[in-house]
Amino acid sequence: MNGKIKAAVIIEIAGRPAEHVSESLKAHVKTINDLKNVKLIKEKFSEPKEIENVPDAKGVYTCFADIEIEAENFLSLMDFVFDFMPSSIEIFEPYELNLELPEATMILNRLAGRMHRYDEIAKISSMKAEQAENRLKEIYKRAKELDEKGKKGQIPMKISFGEEKEEKKKD
């Protein structure tokens, strides 16, 4: 496809404290200037706002940047979307997009490659989480065994567990 593509994009982040969220978003958007095939045209930032009505989100803030970009081609735009993970994108120029077969093939191959990498990361993360959970179970089991030995006077130590505190509260 020949010709540049202009798009309106919204990039949103969340975190705490509010100042950090705002500064991080501005720094993230600034990195667009380092891209080879994408140009930042306009930027407008919202003020951080505390997330409401979401359990466990007390004190978490969100803000967004409403930006306009110009990409050299559709492939560059797709790479931008993967790298910056916008919450919304609207292409407004050109009105029609015509992809040539080699570009469409390249786009689909990059898409498949990214999906494979994300799948690999998810599987590795899941495996590491399972290993950590199993290790914690082993540690907990060993601590319980040591506590039982301590109660029998076999070792001079006492290990306290959360459930003991709960039992004392009931009395």
Backbone torsions as a table, in degrees:
resi	resn	phi	psi	omega
1	MET	NA	132.1	178.7
2	ASN	-98.9	146.4	175.4
3	GLY	105.2	152.2	-178.6
4	LYS	-82.3	156.0	-179.4
5	ILE	-120.1	128.5	176.4
6	LYS	-106.6	139.8	-177.4
7	ALA	-146.8	148.6	170.9
8	ALA	-97.3	134.0	-173.0
9	VAL	-134.9	141.9	172.9
10	ILE	-116.5	124.5	176.8
11	ILE	-116.1	127.1	-175.0
12	GLU	-124.9	142.7	173.6
13	ILE	-135.2	162.8	178.7
14	ALA	-138.6	153.3	178.1
15	GLY	165.6	-162.1	178.0
16	ARG	-151.2	153.6	-11.1
17	PRO	-72.5	173.8	-174.5
18	ALA	-57.2	-41.5	-178.6
19	GLU	-62.1	-40.8	-179.8
20	HIS	-64.7	-40.4	179.6
21	VAL	-61.3	-46.7	-179.0
22	SER	-64.1	-47.4	-179.7
23	GLU	-64.0	-40.3	-179.8
24	SER	-65.2	-41.0	179.0
25	LEU	-63.9	-44.8	179.5
26	LYS	-62.2	-41.3	178.2
27	ALA	-65.6	-39.9	179.8
28	HIS	-63.4	-46.4	-179.7
29	VAL	-65.3	-36.0	179.6
30	LYS	-60.4	-30.0	-179.2
31	THR	-66.8	-15.0	176.2
32	ILE	-60.3	-33.0	179.2
33	ASN	-62.8	-19.6	179.8
34	ASP	-85.3	-10.0	-178.0
35	LEU	-74.2	144.2	-176.1
36	LYS	-76.5	-42.0	-171.6
37	ASN	-111.6	12.8	179.0
38	VAL	-133.5	135.2	-178.7
39	LYS	-118.3	133.7	176.6
40	LEU	-83.8	121.2	-177.3
41	ILE	-96.6	-51.2	-178.1
42	LYS	-138.4	155.6	175.1
43	GLU	-147.9	139.8	176.7
44	LYS	-143.3	127.8	-175.8
45	PHE	-109.9	140.0	174.2
46	SER	-84.9	165.5	173.1
47	GLU	-82.4	147.2	177.6
48	PRO	-61.8	141.1	-179.9
49	LYS	-132.5	135.3	-180.0
50	GLU	-67.9	136.0	178.7
51	ILE	-72.0	130.6	-178.4
52	GLU	-115.1	158.2	173.9
53	ASN	59.4	28.5	176.4
54	VAL	-125.7	120.0	180.0
55	PRO	-57.8	143.1	178.0
56	ASP	64.3	19.4	179.1
57	ALA	-113.4	16.9	179.5
58	LYS	-61.6	128.1	179.0
59	GLY	80.8	7.7	177.6
60	VAL	-98.0	133.0	-176.8
61	TYR	-113.3	153.9	176.0
62	THR	-132.2	148.2	171.1
63	CYS	-151.0	164.8	-176.7
64	PHE	-139.0	159.5	174.3
65	ALA	-117.6	129.4	175.2
66	ASP	-101.5	110.3	-173.7
67	ILE	-125.5	162.1	172.9
68	GLU	-122.6	133.3	-179.6
69	ILE	-127.4	162.5	173.6
70	GLU	-129.5	119.3	-180.0
71	ALA	-103.9	146.5	-179.7
72	GLU	-62.9	-35.3	-178.5
73	ASN	-161.0	178.0	-176.4
74	PHE	-65.9	-36.2	178.5
75	LEU	-61.8	-42.8	177.8
76	SER	-63.8	-38.5	178.0
77	LEU	-65.1	-42.2	178.7
78	MET	-63.1	-43.1	177.2
79	ASP	-60.3	-40.6	177.2
80	PHE	-59.1	-45.3	-179.2
81	VAL	-60.9	-43.2	178.1
82	PHE	-65.6	-40.5	-176.2
83	ASP	-74.5	-35.0	-174.0
84	PHE	-107.3	-9.3	176.0
85	MET	44.7	57.9	-179.1
86	PRO	-66.2	153.2	177.3
87	SER	-82.4	-16.9	178.3
88	SER	-156.3	145.1	175.0
89	ILE	-145.1	136.8	177.8
90	GLU	-133.7	115.8	176.2
91	ILE	-80.1	126.9	178.8
92	PHE	-119.0	-4.3	176.3
93	GLU	-156.1	131.0	-0.8
94	PRO	-77.5	165.6	-178.0
95	TYR	-68.6	-37.2	179.0
96	GLU	-115.7	141.3	176.4
97	LEU	-115.5	128.9	175.8
98	ASN	-121.2	117.7	179.7
99	LEU	-99.1	134.3	173.1
100	GLU	-83.2	153.5	-175.8
101	LEU	-52.6	-46.2	179.6
102	PRO	-61.3	-38.2	179.2
103	GLU	-69.4	-41.6	178.1
104	ALA	-61.9	-40.8	178.1
105	THR	-63.4	-44.9	179.8
106	MET	-61.8	-41.9	179.6
107	ILE	-61.9	-47.7	-179.2
108	LEU	-65.1	-37.3	176.9
109	ASN	-66.0	-40.2	176.4
110	ARG	-65.6	-40.9	177.7
111	LEU	-60.5	-47.3	179.3
112	ALA	-63.2	-41.4	178.5
113	GLY	-61.4	-44.4	177.9
114	ARG	-62.9	-42.6	-179.6
115	MET	-62.7	-39.7	177.9
116	HIS	-64.7	-41.4	178.4
117	ARG	-64.5	-43.2	179.0
118	TYR	-64.1	-39.6	178.0
119	ASP	-63.4	-41.4	178.6
120	GLU	-63.1	-44.7	178.7
121	ILE	-62.1	-43.3	179.6
122	ALA	-62.6	-42.6	-179.9
123	LYS	-66.5	-42.5	178.5
124	ILE	-64.3	-43.3	179.0
125	SER	-62.1	-42.9	178.8
126	SER	-62.5	-43.0	179.7
127	MET	-64.3	-43.4	179.5
128	LYS	-65.9	-38.5	177.7
129	ALA	-64.5	-41.2	178.0
130	GLU	-64.5	-42.0	178.2
131	GLN	-62.9	-42.7	179.1
132	ALA	-64.3	-41.7	178.6
133	GLU	-63.1	-43.6	178.1
134	ASN	-63.3	-39.6	178.6
135	ARG	-64.7	-41.6	177.7
136	LEU	-63.5	-38.4	177.1
137	LYS	-63.0	-40.9	178.0
138	GLU	-63.5	-43.8	179.7
139	ILE	-63.1	-43.9	180.0
140	TYR	-62.9	-44.5	179.1
141	LYS	-60.8	-45.4	-179.7
142	ARG	-64.8	-39.6	178.3
143	ALA	-63.8	-40.2	177.0
144	LYS	-62.4	-43.0	178.6
145	GLU	-61.6	-43.6	178.3
146	LEU	-64.2	-37.7	178.6
147	ASP	-64.3	-41.7	178.0
148	GLU	-62.2	-42.5	177.2
149	LYS	-63.4	-37.7	178.1
150	GLY	-64.3	-38.1	178.9
151	LYS	-67.0	-30.0	179.5
152	LYS	-86.1	0.4	179.3
153	GLY	80.0	10.2	-178.9
154	GLN	-78.2	-26.6	173.8
155	ILE	-135.4	142.5	-175.3
156	PRO	-84.6	63.3	177.2
157	MET	-152.5	159.8	178.6
158	LYS	-132.4	128.3	177.3
159	ILE	-109.9	130.6	-178.4
160	SER	-102.6	137.8	178.3
161	PHE	-117.7	154.8	-176.9
162	GLY	-56.9	-34.7	-176.9
163	GLU	-67.1	-24.9	177.6
164	GLU	-67.1	-36.1	178.2
165	LYS	-65.3	-39.8	179.0
166	GLU	-64.1	-40.6	179.6
167	GLU	-63.6	-39.6	179.0
168	LYS	-65.3	-35.7	179.1
169	LYS	-64.8	-34.8	-178.1
170	LYS	-68.6	-30.9	-177.8
171	ASP	-70.2	NA	NA
